Amino acid sequence: MQDKTMVNDTLAGINGELVRFGEMIPQTENKELKQTLKQFRNACEQSQEELYQLARERSYYVPAAKADAEEVKHVRSLFCGCGMK
């Protein structure tokens, strides 16, 4: 298996775990469990960031071009419905 495939598969798995932690954390009432889940989530986020940087360095991942100010304003207006200025 190629490095690029392994990195991309691992990133996809970590991203899935982050989604699941995001669903579980607000649903538990047990404070200790909630704290433990947050620690796991933070560790996943750190791993995701490290793999992302590796992917960028090796050109396995090339991010999209940055949005200009008008595009950002438009997207904000879609989410808040207030037409931010």
C-alpha positions in Angstrom: 0.0 0.0 0.0 1.3 3.5 -0.8 2.0 6.1 1.8 -0.5 8.5 0.3 -3.3 6.0 0.5 -2.4 5.1 4.1 -2.3 8.7 5.2 -5.6 9.5 3.5 -7.3 6.5 4.9 -6.1 7.3 8.4 -7.2 10.9 8.1 -10.7 9.7 7.0 -10.9 7.4 10.0 -9.8 10.1 12.4 -12.3 12.5 10.9 -15.0 9.9 11.4 -14.0 9.5 15.1 -14.1 13.2 15.6 -17.7 13.3 14.3 -18.7 10.5 16.7 -17.1 12.2 19.7 -19.0 15.4 18.7 -22.2 13.4 18.9 -21.4 11.5 22.1 -20.0 14.4 24.3 -23.2 16.4 24.5 -25.4 13.4 25.0 -23.8 12.1 28.3 -24.7 13.4 31.7 -21.8 11.6 33.4 -19.2 14.3 34.0 -16.3 11.9 34.2 -17.3 10.2 31.0 -17.8 13.5 29.3 -14.3 14.6 30.4 -12.7 11.4 29.1 -14.5 11.7 25.8 -13.2 15.3 25.5 -9.6 14.0 26.2 -10.0 11.4 23.5 -11.4 14.0 21.1 -8.5 16.3 21.8 -6.0 13.5 21.2 -7.7 12.7 17.9 -7.6 16.4 16.9 -3.9 16.4 17.6 -3.3 13.3 15.5 -5.5 14.7 12.7 -3.4 17.9 12.7 -0.1 16.0 12.6 -1.3 13.8 9.7 -2.7 16.8 7.9 0.7 18.6 8.1 2.4 15.4 6.8 0.0 15.2 3.9 0.6 18.9 3.1 4.4 18.5 3.3 4.3 15.5 0.9 1.8 17.0 -1.4 -0.7 14.3 -0.7 -3.3 17.0 0.1 -3.6 20.3 -1.7 -6.2 22.6 -0.1 -8.6 24.6 -2.1 -7.9 28.2 -2.9 -8.7 30.7 -0.1 -12.1 32.3 -0.3 -12.1 36.1 -0.9 -13.9 38.5 1.5 -17.1 38.6 -0.6 -17.4 34.8 -0.6 -16.9 34.7 3.2 -19.5 37.3 3.6 -22.0 35.4 1.5 -21.5 32.1 3.4 -21.8 33.9 6.7 -25.1 35.4 5.5 -26.4 31.9 4.6 -25.7 30.6 8.1 -26.8 33.5 10.3 -29.5 34.9 7.9 -28.4 38.4 8.9 -26.4 39.5 5.9 -23.3 40.3 7.9 -21.4 43.4 6.8 
